[in-house]
């Protein structure tokens, strides 16, 4: 990233490619920088989850094709990537995120129904998992709260939210288990909890329901979880396929993507954390993933079926999206990470 450009990375699962894109901080226009095939990938498949370390020096990418592995990249000047190495893994991972100290990688496996924590080695590649948490039906996301004390997971298969306390530990094979169970919250049957967006200043997590279009606002603390509000995407003829969810850094606007209608939904966030639906915006075909720039000025959405990404200006007063431009990328772009 530079003063003039915001760097973003796009995972393109069906072509097995990782794209580096620049977004102008002045205009929001997207510009191609470079792309590469995941080293060691024999057959692309699934999605391509990405995450950036907290110190912004390392990018991790998951292969859900053949074979399964986690690739580590050094992030250099202007966001340029240099491959460090791959770590073979046994499971098909749907989500990854580094811990607050970059010593662990948190992960969720939808197909294998479990979560795991991997240590990060000195060379920044991933080690063997030190903790497995099994029996999370269709675990879709494992994510740490902004205060770095709580970890939540979504169990899409049984409509459950899981909560753990994050324990201080060191990254070696003899480390104590970093996750300690606190609570579980049962949601309405048929919700299909998928992705989580945390309020940046309040202990509230917004959880998108893939199957029913619900956004459940959940309060969390050291004692457990409490459901405080359920809002819904507008009714639609097609069955819901809600996907991703993000909140602006100033906590004024919340956005959710819906794949069946190729739409982005805007919700206004009240001072108490409650949300209300405001407006729907058409976007790229099947928007599985999107991201908001750190300054909150722009949103970039990826179309799995259009093989393009589009940028939008976020109106500072209304949150409305104004289309800026679109850019062709690899096949089935499904993940965007902002540097």
Buried (B, 14 or more C-beta within 10 A) or exposed (E): BEEEBBBBBBBBBBBBBBBBBBBBBEEBBBEEBEBEEBEEBEEBBBBBBBBBBBEEEBBBBBBBBEEBBBBBBEBEEEBEBEBBBBBEBEBBBBBBBBBBBBBBBBBBBBEBBBBBBBBBBEEBBBBEBBBEBEEBBBBBBBBBBBEEBBBBBBBBBBBBBBBBBBEEBEBEEEBEEBBEEBBBBEBBEEBBBBBBBBBEEBBBBBBBBBBBBBBBBBBBEEEEBBBEBBBBBEEBEEEBBBBBBBBBEEBBBBBBBBBBBBBBBBBBBEEEBBBEBBBBBEBBEBBBBBBBBEEBBBBBBBBBBBBBBBBBBBEEEEBBBEEBBBBEBBBBBBBBBBB
